[in-house]
Amino acid sequence: MHKDLPKVYAVPINKKLNNNEETYSSLERKTMPKEEHVISTREINQIFNAKDHVYKSKLEITTKTETKIYEVVGLSHESLLTLDGKLIKLADIIEIKKVS
């Protein structure tokens, strides 16, 4: 019951291959710098899409420099707009919490 399989054509490689120069090993333990949590647009959209957000939301916003409570009324592509006209860049926000 032994059958010969058909022969498969393989293209000969006539050049030196160097595609294994970079390797990764998960066994090496390198300490990575701890990154700060960057706020996602999904978290911000949840605040603006909440049923209790009619015109403004009172939020405790932690940035790289301070933690403060703001009344946020709008969202642009790269920043939040507060009721007093201040712009808070999304890249600077580390944490955002809703305050009742």
TAVENWO-V195903 format. One record per residue. N is the residue number from 0. SS is DSSP state (@ for helix, = for strand, . for the rest). PHI is phi in whole degrees, 0 to 359 (none if undefined). PSI is psi in radians with two decimals (none if undefined). Layout:
n=(N,N)
ss=(SS,SS)
phi=(PHI,PHI)
psi=(PSI,PSI)
This chain:
n=(0,1,2,3,4,5,6,7,8,9,10,11,12,13,14,15,16,17,18,19,20,21,22,23,24,25,26,27,28,29,30,31,32,33,34,35,36,37,38,39,40,41,42,43,44,45,46,47,48,49,50,51,52,53,54,55,56,57,58,59,60,61,62,63,64,65,66,67,68,69,70,71,72,73,74,75,76,77,78,79,80,81,82,83,84,85,86,87,88,89,90,91,92,93,94,95,96,97,98,99)
ss=(.,.,.,.,.,.,.,.,.,.,.,.,.,.,.,.,.,.,.,.,.,.,.,.,.,.,.,.,.,.,.,.,.,.,.,.,.,.,.,.,@,@,@,@,@,@,@,@,.,.,.,.,.,.,.,.,=,=,=,=,=,=,=,.,.,.,=,=,=,=,=,=,=,=,=,.,.,.,=,=,=,=,.,.,.,.,=,=,=,@,@,@,=,=,=,=,=,=,.,.)
phi=(none,271,251,279,281,293,285,253,279,240,289,289,258,252,226,283,264,223,269,247,288,256,231,232,232,279,282,282,258,252,278,265,295,287,270,280,293,260,293,261,292,295,295,289,296,297,292,286,267,292,292,272,266,258,237,216,230,271,232,264,248,255,254,293,248,206,237,210,264,235,257,267,243,204,221,253,296,232,204,260,251,265,295,272,89,275,258,244,291,296,292,273,279,261,216,221,227,278,250,277)
psi=(0.26,2.03,2.54,2.26,2.67,2.60,2.47,2.33,2.27,2.25,2.24,2.48,2.01,0.32,2.83,2.29,2.40,0.77,0.10,0.50,-0.68,2.24,2.82,2.38,2.16,-0.08,-0.41,2.24,1.79,2.45,2.13,2.54,2.44,2.09,2.53,2.58,2.17,2.31,2.45,2.74,-0.43,-0.70,-0.69,-0.69,-0.56,-0.63,-0.81,-0.40,0.00,2.66,-0.47,0.03,1.83,-0.99,-0.67,2.76,2.38,2.04,2.50,1.99,2.19,2.07,-3.03,-0.38,-0.46,2.91,2.16,2.72,2.21,2.71,1.84,2.30,-0.29,2.97,2.22,-3.01,-0.60,0.11,2.84,2.53,2.23,2.95,-0.54,0.17,0.16,2.47,2.27,2.04,2.39,-0.53,-0.42,-0.25,2.23,-0.75,2.57,2.28,2.51,2.32,2.34,none)
